[in-house]
Amino acid sequence: MTDPRRRLPAVEALLAEPDVAALVGPHPRGLVVRAVRDTIEHARANGGAAPPLGWAAAVRERAQLLAAPSLMPVINATGVVLHTNLGRAPLARAAREAMTRIAAGYANLEYDLARGARGSRHGLCRDLLVELTGAEDALVVNNAAGALLVALSALARDGEAVVSRGELVEIGGAFRIPDVMARSGATLVEVGTTNRTHLRDYEAAVTGRTRLLLKVHRSNFQVTGFTADVSAQEIAAVARARGAASLYDLGSGLLLDLAPWGLSGEPTVADAVASGVHAVAFSGDKLLGGPQAGILLGTSDAIAACRKDPLARAVRSDKFTLAALEATLALYRDPERARVEIPVLRMLTEDVTDIRRRGEALQQDVGKDAELIEGESEVGGGSFPGAKLKTWLVRLSPRSPAPDALSTRLRAGAPPIVARIADDRVVLDPRTIFPDELETVARAVRAALDA
């Protein structure tokens, strides 16, 4: 019997087919060639069977897939506000406009317009950060891990850095504080225990080789029960008394106190700076609500040392990050405006009545296969661990396809919709669905239920 794979068409023969040849123009020829080869190889792997809808249709589908961008917008229907896998903080309109404006042409990234000479990108967000936080100086790098690495390298390289065992956290993606410290050239000195560390532990650990006392805010988990830790203010005092530096890794960059909206326990940047530590490190893309960035604040001497460290160039920010961050920070000059215009802050402080109103609109648009129930949202992004936000959920009917299958259909849409599964049902949380996305979500849900 003849092997069906021997009858597979040649690449050039398929390229000559009119419907396949028509793809060249809308797509580069190289992409179409790859689509043809991939389609033939797929058929070969399946025993030589021709595509069900024909070769041209299969090549067209493959070409469209290859041409599609791998990074694309999605709709977050999970209710996790700072969803790490979905890019964390969506940007405010002002930040988006600033990035577009800078992307269109040249910019004074490292050019001093007043002097007509080379300038420094490090000055672009510095004044705003100093104004908003009360710090003496500031430095922006590409992310929070980069900020921590630069600070440790500048302030503790070739010496010892003292940190509580209870603060040796993993900050995501198997990225751990001890690993960062090792790369910085500092020698880790652990004090205390997992659940209890006292001031005397730090005092006893300081030697002639001690260069830094480090405090790490446990932003992504909680330790409860029989616990004790030492405040940043106390650590700063010990460091100054012993001639060492002090560094506070704050994690999320909370500039606006959210306690009036039921979110407490997360230290603000201003509190961290006021503690007296030499330097504070935090993220720009979590609670601050800006682009991915790492921010260092502190004394003039400490930040100057960080700015001069060779690692500072390796982790420096680009013009898009700086433009978006500056626009985001400018909104904080008016706290109420920041709360309304920065999406993360707006979602975290939104009245649950408004969420219910959007939930009702979504439920009615989906139809009889959806119901509105009470539920909970999450802050996410390793911020406010354990905090739950009251919300209203649109729960899809048990008569719908299996939850995994339905979620897959929603993710396969354009744009993809990422939902969550709770109690074996697909649920949609309006808290993280923007108002102008509701109609799109309803239409996609109806299509997924009817597929």
Stockholm file with secondary structure:
# STOCKHOLM 1.0

chainA/1-451         MTDPRRRLPAVEALLAEPDVAALVGPHPRGLVVRAVRDTIEHARANGGAAPPLGWAAAVRERAQLLAAPSLMPVINATGVVLHTNLGRAPLARAAREAMTRIAAGYANLEYDLARGARGSRHGLCRDLLVELTGAEDALVVNNAAGALLVALSALARDGEAVVSRGELVEIGGAFRIPDVMARSGATLVEVGTTNRTHLRDYEAAVTGRTRLLLKVHRSNFQVTGFTADVSAQEIAAVARARGAASLYDLGSGLLLDLAPWGLSGEPTVADAVASGVHAVAFSGDKLLGGPQAGILLGTSDAIAACRKDPLARAVRSDKFTLAALEATLALYRDPERARVEIPVLRMLTEDVTDIRRRGEALQQDVGKDAELIEGESEVGGGSFPGAKLKTWLVRLSPRSPAPDALSTRLRAGAPPIVARIADDRVVLDPRTIFPDELETVARAVRAALDA
#=GR chainA/1-451 SS CCCGGGGCCCHHHHHHSHHHHTTBTTBCHHHHHHHHHHHHHHHHHTTTCCCTTCHHHHHHHHHHHHHSCSSCCCEECSSEEECGGGTSCCCCHHHHHHHHHHHTSCCCTTEETTTTEECCGGGTTHHHHHHHHCCSEEEEESSHHHHHHHHHHHHHTTSEEEEEGGGCCBCSTTCBHHHHHHHHTCEEEEESCSSBCCHHHHHHHCCTTEEEEEEECCTTCCCCSSCBCCCHHHHHHHHHHTTCEEEEEEESCCCSCCGGGTCCSCCCHHHHHHTTCSEEEEESSSTTCSSSCEEEEECHHHHHHHHHSTHHHHTBCCHHHHHHHHHHHHHTTSHHHHHHHSHHHHHHHCCHHHHHHHHHHHHHHHCTTEEEEEEEEEEETTCSTTCEEEEEEEEECTTSSCHHHHHHHHHTSSSCEECEEETTEEEECGGGSCGGGHHHHHHHHHHHHHC
#=GC SS_cons         CCCGGGGCCCHHHHHHSHHHHTTBTTBCHHHHHHHHHHHHHHHHHTTTCCCTTCHHHHHHHHHHHHHSCSSCCCEECSSEEECGGGTSCCCCHHHHHHHHHHHTSCCCTTEETTTTEECCGGGTTHHHHHHHHCCSEEEEESSHHHHHHHHHHHHHTTSEEEEEGGGCCBCSTTCBHHHHHHHHTCEEEEESCSSBCCHHHHHHHCCTTEEEEEEECCTTCCCCSSCBCCCHHHHHHHHHHTTCEEEEEEESCCCSCCGGGTCCSCCCHHHHHHTTCSEEEEESSSTTCSSSCEEEEECHHHHHHHHHSTHHHHTBCCHHHHHHHHHHHHHTTSHHHHHHHSHHHHHHHCCHHHHHHHHHHHHHHHCTTEEEEEEEEEEETTCSTTCEEEEEEEEECTTSSCHHHHHHHHHTSSSCEECEEETTEEEECGGGSCGGGHHHHHHHHHHHHHC
//
